Each structure stands twice: as C-alpha cells, then as structure tokens.
C-alpha cells in the first residue's frame, strides 16, 4: 500500500462518521432542487458525499478527483463510480441532472471557465450545488487569520455570497438560491471552543454562517 493510500485509509477510519455528517447539508440542498437523477460530484475525494447520496438519497452517482489515491479508495473500498482526472479536461459520455462541488471553487485559479465547463455537461435545466467558505460570515471576522477559510497556500479566492452569485452568472447560470450554514454548528460546543461554537451557532441561525451554499441552473 502506498503512503498516500495508507493515509487515506487511516483518515477514513478516523473521520468517517464526522465527514458523513458534514455531507448532510449539501444533500438536503440538493434534494430540494433535484430529488432524483444522475449527479456528478466534482472534487469527490474519498467519496463521502457520493456514498451517502447513493445510499440514502437514491441518486445515480459519478465522481471525479485528481488524486489517484483518493479515487482508488472510493472505487475499491466504497464501490463508487469515480474517475481520476482533471474535470476541466475530462470527456464525459453522459450528461448530468446535477453537479455538486463541495469546497472546490476557492481552489480554482480560473473559476469562470471551470463553471462554463460544468455547464456543458449538465442537461438543460440541470443544477449545480456548490459550497465554499463565506468570507463575509461572522466567524471569518471573529477569528481573522485563524479562520479555516484563510489558507493562502490552497485557497486562491475568498468568496462572499454576492461575489459567489456573480461568478455563476458570468458563467451563464441562473442563480436560484444562496444560503449560509456552518461547519462548526450544530455539531455541539464540545467539538470546538465554546466561544467559537457560540458565534457559529448565532451566525448560522441569523444567516451569516461560515459556510455557504449556492444553487444555480443551466438555462
């Protein structure tokens, strides 16, 4: 077993339950706008979301990720239909009813062409559900440089709900909804410092959460 493969297996064993719980908000948003059909999860990693979506959401699922070790794990351990490669260059024989992107766009240097590519593999009327850290959220302001969304070595963009919506419109999508939530709340005050959890809870309830979801439709 390679070093990367061993890392991913250990990561899966240690964080499986927590990571699966984190997929629930994305699945709930997806189900509201596309209750059935075939979905493509871009940046699927180990396949946590795809596994939950196929088992509990009833979706036909395909994933793509650039990490060979991660996609090997998703295929061999979870039995998922996952491809290894660059989404921008991958050729798909099928079109999809929905595309999901969980904390992907903040890593992409040219997000508009990336989203334009997504539009081409969606069926007419198909939707994209995308999540990213919310730079305008209360937690970002409260934690400053300690906020998880500030990762200069990985995150090339910091989005707000307004700039996120603008991005999708420039790529030719109709924006249906932008919402905020939290990666801290509602997992409980024991998961993070009580003060951080308290801010996250208030922010999520009042619409200023640290995480945001956008739903857009291909016209």
Steps between C-alpha positions, in 0.01 A plus 500: 500500500638843404558773756206701360272196500590422861432863597157501338401170659604629844319830435185312398508278806557792738260755349242296311204578726580870535558547126177323416313734732651794315345375176146533635448875433620462140271202447204689648554793264543268203180308583302823514585590140569159341338211681605234248740447212868459426750723677866577446703590808800708394792474741344193658806398703442175689135495397328583831228708333447259212467207739232675705320637191481159335403306813257742659407745225435248225711686244705342224845632582823568315806673646825647376814604686864559409636287786574145387521370857166659595315373193652153537364493854155616388486234231656206681371554854165671445421355158430840345510606134787745534744621237851633542580815307463873444132592473578782258650251254300185567271380220165373625278281287199585714329819608396556861189623676707664772861583583624540856819681603585492869771756581648488151474841334718684751787279378449575129713778347255561211155419641287649219638267226475216753129572547449544127637149462253379763217652301591289195457169683168594661169411342284803409340614823762313703631653821828560678521493879827653617636578845796714609615685813312828551752783531219735607389275784523601862748227584744623236492842662522364854793262438695702244813314389398198711186440293510171307405673173827694492747252356730703270685191379173339381221756467559741213160669544297631793132513408204682649141407415484793256827421322411131488173578323676735258746223411222262398312764302814581304526132412148503355299357789178620658550526876210345692615531861794600720496388864741484788561235762789386715771237519506553879131509589293286575764244593502614864710726723735216588627479144659846507564763766163603649550864398568403137204265498278774644593746224456228237156411636376859505642569155346189346157574647506865390629440146866596545651152522859405423400266217280582202302305243402625158250336267508593131321370192614456144242689287 
